[in-house]
Amino acid sequence: MQIAVTENTVAELVERRSSERHVAVMLIAKFSSGPVQSICRIRNISSMGARVETNLALQIGQRMSLELRSDLQMTGRIMWIKDGNAGVQFDVAIDVAKFLSRSESKIDRIKARAPRYQCFANVVIVTDGGCFSCNMADIALSGAGLADIPARAKLRSGHILRIIADGISAHHATIAWVDGDRAGIKFRHPLRYTDLQEWLLDFASPNMEMGDPISIVRHVH
């Protein structure tokens, strides 16, 4: 029996093959599993999965999520682990072209932003008015969120400060916004990927459940 091959049939076959193909990439993303958050690299991606490079000790079957921007997120589970890499299967197929696009969509008129990593670290900020202790509530490659800032610091948007934290080199930053005892800062020079990756494991202290297998153990390459 012969099967007629139509243009629609060919199109469906091409679309199916394209959706199954993994595209080699180098994307920086936020990896989350339970209370644990870390920066990772996506090495290849398809509509239904990805290969992720991470220094976290993971488990097969573990639930997780990846975030490239605040408007680009996907959930799934770990399918395999090898040499600091993990295979992720997504719960729902994604539009790969959308995830590779540099254009940013807007949700409720809020501009999409790069992933932020929650933390709780004591830091010192140095301004023209002196040195002040406060807390870092979140961090990204390009900046951080500060909390519990003393009123006497008198921070103002647009001003320059220097931030000092254990485990990370001192950085100059511009104050992006101030709201009461909280402020957002933008680093003059973005952090290096490896520096932030190590710092999140060794110095950040988010609200974790003690004993979580990946909250305190790194993958040994």
N, C-alpha and C positions, 0 to 999 in steps of 0.2 A: 504494500500500500504506500503510495506516495503522499507526502504532506506538502501542501503548497506553502512556499515561503514568501510571505508578503513583506512590504516595507515596515508594517507595524511589528511583525514578528522579529525582524532584524533589530529594530529600535529597542524592543523589549529585551533582547539578548544583550545588546550593547550596554543598556542601562543596568542590567543585572550584573554584568561583569565589572562595570565601573564601580558599582556599590560594594563589590566584594574586594576590590583592589585596595591595598594599603598604600598610602602616599607617604613617601619619606619626607619628614619635616624636622624642624628644630623649634618647638614651641615651648615657652615657659608657662607653667600652669600651677595652680594651687591644688594640692592633693589633700583630701580630707577623709578621715575614717573615724567615726565616733568623735571623741574630743580632740583628736590629734590633727594638726594641720602642718603641712610642710610644702616647700617649694619643690617642683619637679620639672623634668623635661619630657615632653612627648616626642618620641623619635619617629613614629609613624602612626598613621590614623586612617581608618576606613569608616564607613557608615555605621558599622556595628561594633567597633573596638579600636584599641590603640595599644602601642607598646610604650611603656612609661619607664623612665630612668629615675630611680630614687635611692636614697641612702637609708630608708626606713626598712625595718625588718617586718615583712608582711606575711600573711597566711593565705593559702589558696581558699577561695570561697568567701573571703572577707569583703564586706560591703564597703563602698567608697564613692567619692565623687570627685570630678575634675572641674576646675573653673579657669577659663582663659581670660574672661572679662566678666563683669557683673551681669552681663546679658547673654553670656555663653557658658552654660553649665550642663554637665551630664552626669548621670549616676550609673553605677554598674557594680561588678564584682571582679575579684582577682581570679584569673583562670590558670596562670602559670607564673613561676618565679625562677629567674636564673641570672646569676652574676650581676646583681644590682639592677636588673630589669624585671618588669612585670607585665604580663599580658592582661588587658582589661576588656571585658565584654560589657557593652552598654545595655541598659535596660530597654532603650528605645533608639531606633535608628536616627542618626543625625544627618544634617545636610553638610557634607564635608566642605563644599565650596564656601558656605557661609562661615564656617569655622576658620577657613584659611584666608578669608577676606580681611583686609585692613580697615575697611569701613566699619564704623560703629553705629549700631541702631540705638534708638532712645526709647526708654520705657518710662511712661508717665512724665515725659519731658526731663528726666534725670539722665545726665550723660553717663554712659557706661564707663567703668574705670577698671584699672588693673586689679588683680586680687590683693586683698589685705590679709595679713596673718595676725590673728589675735594673740596677744601676749600680756604679760604683767611683769615689767622689769623696771627697776629703779634706775633713773638716769639723772644726770646733771646737765642743766642748760646754762650757758654762759652768754650774758647779754651786756650791753653797755652799763646796765644798772647793777651788775654783779653776778654771782653764781647762785643757782636755785635748784633744789632737789624736787623732782616730780616723778611721775610714772609714765611709762610708755604703754599705751593700751593696744595699739596695733602697729604693724610695720609692713612696708613693701619695699621693692627695690628702689623706688623713687622718693619715698617719704615715710612719714609716721604720724600717728595720732598720740598726743600727749594728754594726760589727765592729772588732776590734783595739783595744778600749778598754783603756787602762792600768789595772792593778789598783788603783793609788793613787786612781783616781777614786771607787772605792767606791760604785757606783751601787746604788740600792735601788728596788724596785717602789713606785710611788706617789709618788716624789719628783718635783719639778719641775726641769727644766733649760732652758737656752737653747741653741739650735743655730744655728751660723753657717756658711754655705757660700757659696762664690763663685756669683754669678748668681741668688741667691734671698735674699729678705729674711730677717732673723733671726726665728726663731719660738720661742715658749715651748712646751714639750711635757711631757707626763706620762710617766714611765717605766712601761710596761705589764708588762715582764718582763725578767729578767736571767738569762743563762746563761753563766758564765765571762766571756770577753772580748766577748760579744755581748749586745745588748739591743734591745728593741723599744720605740718611743716613739709616742705619740699626740699630734698637734699640738693645741694649745688651739683654734686657728682653722684649719680646713682650707685648703690651698693653693688658689689660683684656678686654674681649668682652663688658661687661657692661659699663666700663669706656669710651670706644670709642663710644658706642651707645649714651650715655648721652652727651658726648662732641660734637658730630656731631649735636645734636639738640640745645644745649645751647650756644656753643661758636664758632662753624664754621660759616663762613659767605660767602657761595658761591654766585654767581651772580643769585639771585632768583628774581622772580616777586613778589613784595609785594602783600599780600593778598591771595596768593596761599593757599588753605585750609589745605594742609599738610606740608607747609613749615614752619609754625610757631606754629603748634598745635601737641602735643603728645597725644598718646592714654593713658587714665587713666585706670590702671588695677584695 
